């Protein structure tokens, strides 16, 4: 590890950060952005945390199969607003849904419809 100055990508401020000795300039600046206290960097940090948490939730709900991969690939696009929401129909009873909830966090849902009927 070494200490170097990086540039916050949000406000341009120089920030002293610790990075691996083989870190690229881009990695140094990304570390500086996540360390900086400016509003833009804090929003960036919250965004990365939200995306990371959503990816964990996807793995918890769907495991590591192909459906999880498709959802994982769409998380950043849904979070950025490029995709408003994504719904996958997995079979006749099961859907997977990804969207940004009212609090601004990416939500993931697996819905299994079970029909129960009775005749008298």
URQUIUR-V738312 format. One record per residue. N is the residue number from 1. RES is the residue in three letters. PHI is phi in whole degrees, 0 to 359 (999 if undefined). Layout:
# URQUIUR-V738312
n/res/phi
N/RES/PHI
N/RES/PHI
This chain:
# URQUIUR-V738312
n/res/phi
1/UNK/999
2/UNK/216
3/UNK/262
4/UNK/219
5/UNK/269
6/UNK/240
7/UNK/251
8/UNK/295
9/UNK/284
10/UNK/262
11/UNK/239
12/UNK/84
13/UNK/288
14/UNK/278
15/UNK/227
16/UNK/278
17/UNK/227
18/UNK/258
19/UNK/222
20/UNK/296
21/UNK/297
22/UNK/263
23/UNK/294
24/UNK/280
25/UNK/300
26/UNK/298
27/UNK/293
28/UNK/296
29/UNK/292
30/UNK/294
31/UNK/297
32/UNK/296
33/UNK/297
34/UNK/288
35/UNK/268
36/UNK/299
37/UNK/263
38/UNK/289
39/UNK/299
40/UNK/299
41/UNK/289
42/UNK/293
43/UNK/296
44/UNK/297
45/UNK/297
46/UNK/298
47/UNK/298
48/UNK/298
49/UNK/295
50/UNK/297
51/UNK/296
52/UNK/298
53/UNK/295
54/UNK/298
55/UNK/297
56/UNK/297
57/UNK/298
58/UNK/300
59/UNK/295
60/UNK/296
61/UNK/280
62/UNK/249
63/UNK/76
64/UNK/241
65/UNK/279
66/UNK/296
67/UNK/299
68/UNK/299
69/UNK/298
70/UNK/298
71/UNK/295
72/UNK/302
73/UNK/294
74/UNK/266
75/UNK/305
76/UNK/294
77/UNK/292
78/UNK/291
79/UNK/298
80/UNK/282
81/UNK/95
82/UNK/298
83/UNK/243
84/UNK/292
85/UNK/202
86/UNK/227
87/UNK/234
88/UNK/248
89/UNK/269
90/UNK/277
91/UNK/200
92/UNK/297
93/UNK/246
94/UNK/238
95/UNK/232
96/UNK/240
97/UNK/226
98/UNK/226
99/UNK/201
100/UNK/265
101/UNK/279
102/UNK/298
103/UNK/273
104/UNK/89
105/UNK/263
106/UNK/282
107/UNK/252
108/UNK/229
109/UNK/217
110/UNK/241
111/UNK/244
112/UNK/244
113/UNK/269
114/UNK/238
115/UNK/261
116/UNK/238
117/UNK/231
118/UNK/211
119/UNK/245
120/UNK/255
